[in-house]
Every structure is written in C-alpha cells, then in structure tokens.
Amino acid sequence: MVTPPSRSRRADKSIELQIAQRDASLMDQRERQLDKDRQYERLSDTTGLKDDSLIARLIELGFTPNKLAALSFAPIAEVSWASGYVTKSEERIALGSTFTPAMFVVQDAADLFTSWLKQRPSATLWILWEDYTTTQLPKHDAARNMEFGRQLLDLATGVAMASGGFLDIDRICVTEQKVLNRIARVYGLHDAVKQID
C-alpha cells in the first residue's frame, strides 16, 4: 500500500517549486540586463556616443549596429508618410534613393527602412533622428555633412514631388515642406528652408 505524501512534504515541494520559479525569473532578468548592456556597449562603440539616454532611446526603438545606417534615411520615410499614406510612386522613389553602400551593405538596415514604408514609424523615430544627427554632425567633416544633407534633402524632395501634393494642386504639400525644412535646418542648409504660408 502506497501512502500519500504528508502535508509537510507537499508544502516542501511547493516551496521548492516557488524557489525554482523565482530563481529562473531572476536568471531571466539578469540575462536580459546583460543583453541590454551588450547592446549598449556595441552601440556606444559603433557610434562613439557617450550619452546614455540617447543610446537607450536607440535600443528602445530596436537599433543595433547593423540597423543604424537606416536611421540616416528616416527623413525619407517621414516625407513619404507626410500626406498620411505612402503612394506606390513615393515608395518606389524612396527605396531607389536609398540604394547606397552604407544602407545595403547590411540587410538589417535595408529591412528596417523598408518596414518604415510599410507601416508608419512612431513620431519618436523622427525626434531620435534629429537628436542623433545633431550629436553626430560635429564629429565629421563639415563639407561632408553639407554634401550628405543636400543629397538627403534632394532625395526627400523627390519623394515629396512624387506624391503630387495635396489634391494634386501643389507639387509639395505643407506637411511635406515641414519635413524638408527640418532636414535643411538640421544640416544647416538655411538657403533651402522655404517659408510656409
């Protein structure tokens, strides 16, 4: 005859189970923190950033060193969505304009950028782009920055022109022009900022 386990033995097993679950949870938390620390180190090394909050925001939006190149082209996605949706011609021009070695050397960056054209990214991406870019610009040659800024502005203008503007009345709608002006301001292209009525 088998005797059922005593209450104290069942209680001991229950306590052991709770301890094991707690230990597993703590291990999982430690592993997540270690992963976050590794992500932080990789991004800090790649970007040269020492700003903890900016690196944390990059991580929060899913950026890794392999996806970072896409961030430079966030304004292209923003201007694509400025009218509320991305047209086929905007998508075609946006994708074509970003076929650069920096962007497509790593498939992760290309995939991330493409996802921004399929589903509108949060407004925090646009803010992050500006903060990251203004932090990085002083680290590079001013002429190189100006050249890239003009190229980016030209690409964004091409995307804006592809949409046909509001009800096809204007070539560039007010919301698209705001995006173009913001690019121009970030890169110091003051001659390219247009007045908006």
N, C-alpha and C positions, 0 to 999 in steps of 0.2 A: 504494500500500500504506500502510495506517494503522499507525503504530507505537503499541504500548500505552504508556500513561503510565509514566514511570520510577517507581521505588520512592520516590525523594525527593519527586516531585511528588504521589504518593498520600499520603505522610506529611504533606506540607504541607497538603493538602486535609483530612486527618483532624484536624490541629491546628487549622486554621481552623474546622472544624465544632465541635470541642470548645470553642473560644473563643466562638463564636457562641452555643452552648448555655449556657455559663456566663454570658455577658452577658445572655441572655434570662432566665435564672434570677435573676440579681441585679436586673434591672429588675422582675421579678415580685415579688420580696421588697420592693423599695423601694415599689412601688405598694401592696402590702398594708399596709406600715407607714404610708404616707401616708393610706390609707383608715382605718386604726385611729386615727391622730392626728386625722383629721377627725371620726370618731365620738366620740372623747374630748372634743374641743372642743365639739361640738354638745350632748352630754350635760352637760358642765360648764356651758355657757351656760344650758341649759334648766333644770337642777336647782339651779344655784348651788353645786354640790358642788366642793370642792377636794381631797377625799380620793381620791387616785389609786387605791388598792386597791378602794374601793367602786365607782368608775366602771369600773375594769377588770372587776369582777365583773358589773356591769350589761351591759357589752359582751359578756362571755363567754356570758351567757345570752340574748344576741340582742336586748337592749333598744336602742331608738332613741328619739328624742324622740316619734315617732309612736306608739310602743308603750308608753310609760311610764305612761299612765293605767291600763293593765291591772294594773300592779303593786299599786296600792291595793286591788284586789279579789282578790289572791292568797289571802287567808284564806277567801274564799268557795269557791275551788277546793279548798283544803286540807280544809275541813269536808265538802265533797262527797265527797272520797275517804277520809275518816276511817274509814269502816266497811270499806274495802277495795275498794269499787267505787261507781260513781255510778249511782243509780237514775234512772229517767225523771222521777219527780216532783222529785228533787233537781236534775236538770239544768234542768227547766222553771223551777223557782223561782230557781235560780242565774242563769240567763240573764235572766229577767224582772227580777230585783233589780238588775241592773247596767245597765239601760237608763237611763243618765244622760247628760246632755250631755257631761260630761268623758270618758266612756268611748266614746261612739258618734259623737263629732264626727269622729274619725279611724277609718276602718275597720280599720287595722292593729291597734289596741288591742283592738277587739272580736274580731277573728280570733284574736289571741293568747289572749285569755281563753277563747274557745270551744275552742281546741285543748287547754287545760288540763283541760277537762271530758271530752274525748275520750280523752286519754292522760295518765296521771298525771304531773305535773311532778316533777322531781327534788327531793329534800329541800333542796337548796341554794337553791331559789326561796323557800321558807318562811323560811330564815335570812336571805336577802337582803332579803325584805320587812321583817322585823323591824329589821335594821340600817339600811336605807334610811329607814324610817318614823321610827325614833327619832332619826335625824340630821335629818330634815326638820321634825319637830314643833316644835322651838324657833323655827323661822323663821316660824311662823304664829301667829295669834291663838289663845290657849288655849281660849276658848269655842267657836271654830270647830272646833278639834281635837276637843274633847269631843263636840260635836254629830256630827261625822263618825264618831268612834269608836263612839258609841252606835248610829248608823244601821248601821254595818258589823256591829256585834255583833248587832243585831236581824235583819239580813239573814242572817247566818251561823246564828243560832238558828233562823230559819225554814227554812233548808236542812236543818239537823240534825233538826228536828222532822219534816220530810218523809220522812226515811228510816225512821222508825218505831223507831229504836234497835236494840239487839241482840235478835234473835229476837222483835221487836215487844213485848218485856216492858217496857222503859223507852222513854220518848219520845226521850231523848238518851243515846247510849252514852258510855262513859268516854272513848274516843278523841276523840269529837266535843266532849265537855266540856273536854278538854285544849286543843283548838283555841280554843274560846270563851274559856277562861281566859287564854290567851296574848294574844288580841286585847284583852281587858279590861286586862291588865297593861301592854301597850304603850301603850294610850291613857289609862292612869291611872284606869280605871273600877273602883276597888277594891271598890266595893259590888256589882259584878256578878260578881266571882270566886266560883265555887262550890267548896266542898270536894268532893274526890273520895275515895271510900272505897277 
